[in-house]
Amino acid sequence: MFDTFQHKGLRKKLVETIRNKGIRDERILEAIGTIPRHLFMDSGFINFSYKDQAFPIGGGQTISQPYTVAFQTELLEVRARDRVLEIGTGSGYQTAVLLELGASVYTIERQRSLFLKAQAILGELGYKPHFFFGDGYLGKESYGPYDRILVTAGARDVPESLTGQLKVGGILVVPVGDSLEQDMVRIIRRGDDEFELTEHGSFAFVPMLNGTQE
């Protein structure tokens, strides 16, 4: 576990790159500047850790582009002490960003290997989300309802199981589309059966899948 002055300098440049692309929430920029992204990546990609790009993390999954992480997080409008459900722990990097914002994070990963790896790295860095190995399409109703729900994979449609676990006034951010391209969708629950949906541009995520993988 090492974080050098060089890494910190590269993070500072990354923050400026993301700021220049339109991210305005200083709390998110500070989180990006704080979290050692290189520790969430395989050693083969260590020299690319602070480029604004997505990279493979194994199991057919990726660590998202930092701008995309920041963009989704900004849409989520996370407040301190919000109860946030994250669908797709992946590397754990997005989880760390949410925790840096002061959220109480409940994160679900369907791939056992990624689940264990993320637990290890987040624990070593002192982060303490609530971890679950399971099917993200089902959410985690027993710990809901949630102030915020974030989906970090491309869904075929908006899962009703997740909108049902959102508090009134809560926000769900989910990429929706086919396996090649998705629209970034934000849903605000205005009432028991009232939802406001807006779209926020096209992105490319790995597909959101049902079930679990040992």
C-alpha positions, 0 to 999 in steps of 0.5 A: 500500500503506497501513495507517493507524491507523484501519485498525488500530483497525477491526481491533482492533474486528473481533478483539473481534467474532470473540472474542465469537463464540467464537474462543479461539485467541489466535494466530488473533486476533492474526493477524486483528489484524495482517493488513490485510484492506482490501488484499485487497479491491477498492477499491469495498468498502474501507469494509466491509473490517473488517465481519465479512462476506464480500464479492465479489473477482471471478470469482464468488468472495468473501473469506470472512467473518473469523469463518469464516476464524478458525473454519476455522483454529481447527478446523485446529489449525495448529502452527508449521512444519506443512505446510499445503495450501490449496485455493482461494487466492482473495484470499490472505487465508486464506493470510496467516492460515496464514502468520502462524501459522508454517505452510509453505503450499502454496496452489492457485487454479483461476482465473488472474486470482485466482491472479495477484492473490493472488500480487501482494498477498501478495508485496507484503506479504512473505508467501511461500507456495508458489503453484500454478495448478491444479485443487484437487480434485487437490491437490498430491501431489508436495509431500505428505503434509500435516499439514493440508489446508484447503478454502475452497469448498463441496465436493459430498463429501469428495475422496478425492484430498485425504484420501489426501494427509493424513499419519496424525494430520493434519487436513482441514477442508472444507465439504461440501454443496450449492451453498446450504449446507454442513456444516463437516467435520473429518477426522482421519486415524487410520491408513492407512485409518482416518478420524475425521469430525466436523461443526461447523455450517452455512456457505455457501461458493461451490462447489468446481469441477473444472478451471481457468479462464484 
